[in-house]
């Protein structure tokens, strides 16, 4: 579209159209229960087959280019891929940057406080880390990786990672993300010195978390072209290590977001089981679209045994790696 000139007023028709389009999308800020009920739940209600992100998904194409440009080694790459793989219809968890242990095997890396907390919480809900996508806004670069760089190279690496995440989200098109990182708006030390530079990438800044808004149960919408992503404001699990009094806030947030996913998952398993029984087609080669959750293999409220080889079943996330914490936010 172009401009219309009626002799007195020059109207940018495309701007007007964009404005009406945004109005039709509904509110840009809401209580998270409203978002869950009016955005997430309708998607789950109309989804009858879960699509999984696997290691050959198109979203990894731009990531491979960044890997080549920055010479990312096998273990960090494998851990990045394995964490991101999951059910495409479930909300994503957004963290800051990888654990310093991301140079180790997945089973070793997942013992860090942050991933262990997320994994244990999902287990309690009845899901697993294999079913929920976890993405770092500063993907593939741990604190230790960045500290080895000079200031200019470090800034370039971080902004490259932010741009990568933007590209991947445009491909994946998630409807809802739990933001558990607070660094992209910039952070400062007690003496006023900058601890983490404010992101130059606009989307990265909008994907920032907020304890205040987490306690207020707020969610905000972020628009990119025809894509609208709802951001549920949380905060980084690592904070609970120092301030355990905040635990009920983050625990309730995860339950609010993922309880509907667990009910959908359970409903799909029941429906699929009924179809198999009715058709009398149960055999050794027929599987449910979802595996038994990891929670069933470990006592509830207990983290998974770190030394256990977790058996692969069903449509678990592709295992691309065998098996303290640099994640912040």
C-alpha positions in Angstrom: 0.0 0.0 0.0 1.1 3.6 -0.4 -0.1 7.1 0.5 -3.5 8.7 -0.2 -3.7 12.5 -0.6 -7.2 14.0 -0.3 -5.9 17.5 -0.8 -5.8 18.3 2.9 -4.4 15.2 4.6 -1.7 12.8 3.6 -2.7 9.3 4.9 -0.2 6.4 5.0 -2.6 3.6 4.3 -0.2 0.9 5.3 0.2 2.4 8.7 -3.5 2.6 9.2 -3.9 -1.0 8.1 -1.2 -2.1 10.5 -2.9 -0.2 13.3 -6.2 -2.0 12.7 -4.4 -5.3 12.4 -2.8 -4.8 15.8 -6.2 -3.8 17.3 -7.7 -7.0 16.0 -5.0 -9.0 17.9 -6.5 -8.0 21.2 -4.7 -6.6 24.3 -0.9 -6.3 24.5 -0.8 -6.9 28.2 -2.9 -9.1 30.4 -3.1 -11.3 33.5 -1.3 -14.6 32.6 -4.4 -16.6 33.5 -6.2 -14.7 30.8 -3.5 -15.5 28.3 -3.5 -19.2 29.3 -7.2 -19.5 29.0 -7.7 -17.4 25.8 -4.4 -18.1 23.9 -2.8 -21.3 25.1 -5.9 -23.4 25.9 -7.6 -22.9 22.5 -4.5 -24.1 20.7 -4.3 -27.2 22.9 -8.0 -27.8 22.4 -7.7 -27.8 18.6 -4.4 -29.7 18.5 -4.8 -33.5 18.0 -1.2 -34.5 17.2 1.9 -33.0 18.8 4.6 -31.8 16.6 8.1 -32.1 18.0 11.2 -30.0 17.4 13.9 -32.4 16.4 17.6 -32.0 15.6 16.9 -31.7 11.8 14.3 -28.9 12.3 14.7 -25.8 10.0 15.2 -23.6 13.1 18.7 -25.0 13.4 19.9 -23.8 10.0 20.8 -20.3 11.2 22.2 -21.8 14.4 24.6 -23.9 12.3 25.8 -20.7 10.6 26.5 -19.1 13.9 28.2 -22.3 15.1 30.6 -22.2 12.1 31.3 -18.5 12.4 32.2 -18.8 16.1 33.7 -22.3 16.0 31.3 -23.7 18.6 32.5 -27.2 19.7 30.5 -30.4 19.8 29.4 -30.5 23.4 28.0 -26.9 23.6 26.2 -27.5 20.4 24.7 -30.8 21.4 23.5 -29.4 24.7 21.9 -26.4 22.9 20.1 -28.7 20.5 18.9 -31.2 23.1 17.5 -28.5 25.3 15.6 -26.8 22.5 14.0 -30.0 21.2 10.5 -30.6 22.5 6.8 -30.3 21.9 6.2 -27.3 19.6 2.8 -26.6 21.1 4.0 -26.2 24.6 5.3 -22.9 26.0 9.1 -22.4 25.8 11.3 -21.6 28.8 13.7 -18.7 28.1 16.9 -18.4 30.1 19.9 -16.1 29.8 23.0 -18.1 28.7 24.3 -21.6 29.0 25.8 -23.1 32.1 29.6 -23.0 32.3 29.2 -26.8 32.3 27.9 -26.8 28.7 31.3 -28.0 27.5 30.5 -31.3 29.3 28.0 -34.1 28.4 24.3 -33.4 28.7 23.9 -35.5 31.8 26.7 -33.6 33.5 25.4 -30.2 32.3 21.9 -30.8 33.5 23.1 -31.1 37.1 23.6 -27.3 37.2 21.1 -25.6 39.6 19.0 -24.0 36.9 18.4 -27.0 34.6 17.9 -29.3 37.6 15.3 -26.9 39.0 13.4 -26.7 35.7 13.6 -30.4 35.1 12.4 -31.3 38.7 9.5 -28.8 38.4 8.4 -30.3 35.1 8.6 -33.8 36.6 6.4 -32.7 39.5 3.8 -31.4 37.0 3.9 -34.6 35.0 5.9 -33.5 32.0 9.6 -33.7 31.4 12.6 -31.7 30.1 12.4 -33.8 27.0 8.9 -32.4 26.2 9.5 -28.7 26.9 11.8 -26.5 24.9 14.5 -24.5 26.8 16.2 -21.7 24.9 19.0 -19.3 26.0 18.6 -15.7 24.8 22.4 -15.5 24.6 22.6 -18.9 23.0 25.8 -21.0 22.8 28.0 -18.6 24.9 28.5 -19.2 28.6 29.9 -16.6 31.0 33.3 -18.3 30.8 33.2 -18.3 27.0 32.5 -14.5 27.0 35.0 -13.7 29.7 37.8 -15.1 27.4 37.0 -12.5 24.8 37.9 -8.8 24.6 35.1 -6.3 25.0 34.5 -5.7 21.3 34.4 -9.4 20.4 32.2 -10.2 23.4 29.7 -7.6 22.4 29.6 -9.0 18.9 29.1 -12.5 20.1 26.2 -11.6 22.4 24.4 -9.6 19.7 24.9 -12.4 17.2 23.3 -14.8 19.7 20.4 -12.4 20.2 19.9 -12.1 16.5 20.0 -15.9 16.2 17.2 -16.3 18.8 15.1 -13.8 16.9 15.6 -15.8 13.6 14.8 -19.1 15.4 11.6 -17.7 17.0 10.4 -16.5 13.6 10.8 -20.0 12.3 9.4 -21.8 15.4 6.5 -19.3 16.0 5.8 -20.2 19.6 2.6 -18.7 21.0 3.9 -18.4 24.6 7.3 -18.1 26.3 8.1 -18.0 30.0 10.9 -15.4 30.3 13.4 -16.3 33.1 16.1 -13.9 32.1 16.6 -10.3 33.2 19.9 -9.4 31.6 18.9 -8.0 28.2 17.7 -4.7 29.7 21.2 -4.3 31.2 22.4 -4.8 34.8 24.7 -2.8 37.0 26.9 -3.6 40.0 26.4 -1.9 43.4 29.2 0.6 42.5 27.2 1.7 39.4 29.4 -0.1 36.9 27.8 -1.9 34.1 27.6 -5.7 34.7 25.8 -6.7 31.5 25.4 -4.4 28.6 21.9 -3.5 27.5 20.9 -5.4 24.4 21.0 -3.6 21.1 18.5 -6.1 19.8 15.0 -4.8 20.3 13.3 -8.2 20.6 16.0 -9.4 23.2 15.1 -6.4 25.4 11.3 -7.2 25.1 12.0 -10.8 26.2 13.2 -9.6 29.6 11.8 -11.0 32.8 10.6 -9.1 35.8 10.1 -10.2 39.4 7.6 -7.5 40.0 5.5 -8.6 37.0 5.9 -12.2 37.9 4.4 -11.5 41.3 1.6 -9.6 39.6 1.0 -12.5 37.2 1.5 -10.3 34.2 2.1 -11.3 30.6 2.9 -9.0 27.6 2.5 -9.5 23.9 5.4 -9.0 21.5 4.6 -8.5 17.8 7.0 -9.3 14.9 5.2 -9.0 11.6 2.3 -11.4 11.6 3.7 -13.2 14.7 2.5 -12.5 18.2 4.3 -14.1 21.1 3.0 -13.8 24.6 5.7 -13.4 27.2 4.9 -14.6 30.7 7.1 -12.6 33.0 9.1 -14.8 35.4 12.6 -14.6 36.8 15.6 -16.8 36.8 15.5 -20.0 38.9 19.0 -19.3 40.1 17.6 -16.5 42.3 15.8 -19.1 44.4 19.2 -20.4 45.5 19.8 -17.1 47.3 16.2 -16.0 48.0 14.2 -19.2 48.6 11.2 -17.1 49.7 10.4 -16.4 46.1 10.0 -20.1 45.4 6.1 -20.1 45.6 6.0 -17.3 42.9 7.9 -19.3 40.3 6.4 -22.6 41.3 2.9 -21.3 40.8 3.9 -19.7 37.5 5.1 -23.0 36.1 2.0 -24.8 37.3 -0.3 -22.2 35.8 1.5 -22.5 32.4 2.2 -26.2 32.2 -0.7 -27.9 34.1 -3.0 -27.4 31.0 -0.2 -29.0 28.9 0.0 -32.0 31.2 -3.8 -32.4 31.0 -3.7 -32.2 27.2 -0.9 -34.7 27.1 -2.8 -37.1 29.4 -5.9 -36.7 27.4 -4.1 -37.5 24.2 -2.6 -40.6 25.7 -6.1 -41.7 26.9 -7.7 -41.0 23.5 -5.0 -42.8 21.6 -5.2 -45.8 24.0 -8.9 -46.0 23.4 -8.5 -46.0 19.7 -6.0 -48.8 19.9 -8.2 -50.9 22.1 -11.3 -50.3 19.9 -9.4 -51.2 16.8 -7.8 -54.2 18.5 -4.5 -53.1 17.1 -2.4 -53.1 20.2 0.9 -54.7 19.4 4.6 -54.4 20.2 5.1 -51.9 17.4 2.4 -49.5 18.4 3.3 -46.6 20.8 1.6 -43.7 22.4 2.6 -40.3 20.9 4.2 -39.5 24.3 6.4 -41.6 26.6 5.9 -42.1 30.3 7.1 -38.9 32.0 10.4 -39.0 33.8 8.5 -38.2 37.0 7.3 -41.8 37.0 10.9 -43.0 37.1 11.9 -40.9 40.1 10.2 -40.1 43.4 8.0 -37.0 43.1 9.7 -33.9 44.6 13.1 -35.4 44.0 15.5 -34.5 41.2 16.4 -37.3 38.8 19.3 -39.5 39.8 22.3 -37.8 38.1 24.1 -41.1 37.4 21.1 -42.9 35.9 21.0 -43.6 32.2 17.6 -42.4 31.2 15.9 -44.9 29.0 14.7 -43.6 25.6 11.0 -44.2 24.9 8.5 -43.1 22.4 8.8 -39.6 20.9 11.2 -38.1 23.5 13.4 -35.3 22.3 16.2 -36.5 20.1 19.1 -37.4 22.3 22.1 -35.8 20.6 24.5 -36.1 23.5 25.2 -38.6 26.2 25.4 -37.6 29.1 28.8 -24.4 38.5 26.1 -22.8 36.8 26.8 -19.7 34.6 23.1 -19.1 33.9 21.9 -15.9 35.3 18.9 -13.5 35.0 
